[in-house]
Amino acid sequence: LSVSGETAQNIDQAIRLKEKKFHIVSITDNSYCTLAKLSEINFAYNIQPEVIKDTLNVTTQIPVIYILESLARNFAD
């Protein structure tokens, strides 16, 4: 899970897991970011990021919760 899909820690972890043949599924703000491109499946929610004082990311996470709950419901059936 990453809003920007450009967080170094997430990218590094995805690369390491891919090297070990893990499947990568991501939820990001857009499908063009690095993490999305590293993923086999990406759910992009395309919300305009909101940043306060150039450092505090307050972008809503409601789309992420919706995606996770929808996936959980589909797998539960």
Secondary structure as GFF3:
##gff-version 3
##sequence-region A 1 77
A	DSSP	alpha_helix	8	19	.	.	.	ID=ss1
A	DSSP	beta_strand	25	28	.	.	.	ID=ss2
A	DSSP	alpha_helix	34	38	.	.	.	ID=ss3
A	DSSP	beta_strand	41	44	.	.	.	ID=ss4
A	DSSP	beta_strand	51	52	.	.	.	ID=ss5
A	DSSP	beta_strand	56	57	.	.	.	ID=ss6
A	DSSP	alpha_helix	62	76	.	.	.	ID=ss7
###
